[in-house]
């Protein structure tokens, strides 16, 4: 398919890199494409960023049939723009779509469209350390219909946002809060899909955590409220003794691209990585025994987020000395160096935008 391009009448002023937050500024253009049973995916186009017109009965507004992805474009010291594992994100978009009864996408074409959009918007990719251009592909149900079924029509769009650090703390330890009253997902549900409802389900407990002075919620399994699953916006890792432990994927945990990168990178350094069920009580016991060395999260937005404190059942523990641990720091630096072209990419994770 040919991708059409509609030029904007006026262009926005670019923000200074030093002023960037996360997810509040958007570029001049977006990619759009539609789906119908008769035409399949069709009408791919790059056009000025703007509202999407929809009927008040549009199904996504009533039944939440929506999926999305998150990845970033980085500017290297030489000025080159590059993507980090984009094929993995687009493949996961299709997996989420399958779980939400959405039509399959041609991943190679979508990557082609993304690269074309990035070439047009290349001047929006910031260059300061720690900044990037966040990429948000999204698919929503578009049938104007009030009735519980999967939609027949869909809109796919990609928007871009220049960003700085995800957490106000930057690369400093965050505080996380464990809830035993609320759950995010259960096995057999949609926890493994990157769908809007998963994040809506997390909002109230996150609000309670914030009121108590904590940044994020650490979710336990939805059946026994015993085993650790993930944090609201990232997967979670624990350094216990000489092992790096992360909850195994169990169909209610998102298979994070950064999570997989951490595992592969740590294993290449000779770290013993274990994917298994791990309970919150085991973590507290390891802390009491002096074996809990580090805790950190991983995700596209923050890359690596060290955890300094955890609160569970009213008892707060401090991880290590409350500062960034050595493995967290090493992983963060090496992943960032790969993403910004400062370290050799031995895993073939980087795709230049040319």
Secondary structure, DSSP 8 states (H G I E B T S, - for coil): ---EE---SS------GGG--SSS---SEEEEEEEETTTEEEEEEEEE-------TTBHHHHH--EEE--EEEEE-TTS-EEEESHHHHHHHHHHHHHHTT-----HHHHHHHHHHHHHHTGGGS--STT-EEEEEEEEEE--B--SSS--S-EEEEEEEEEE--SSTT-SS-EEEEE-SS--S--TTTTTTS-BHHHHHTTHHHHHHHHHTT-SEEEEE-TTTS-BEEEETTBEEEEEETTEEEE----SSS---HHHHHHHHHHHHTT-EEEE---BHHHHHHHHHTT-EEEEEEEETTTEEEEEEEEEETTEEEE-TTSS--HHHHHHHHHHHHHHTTSS--TT--EEE--
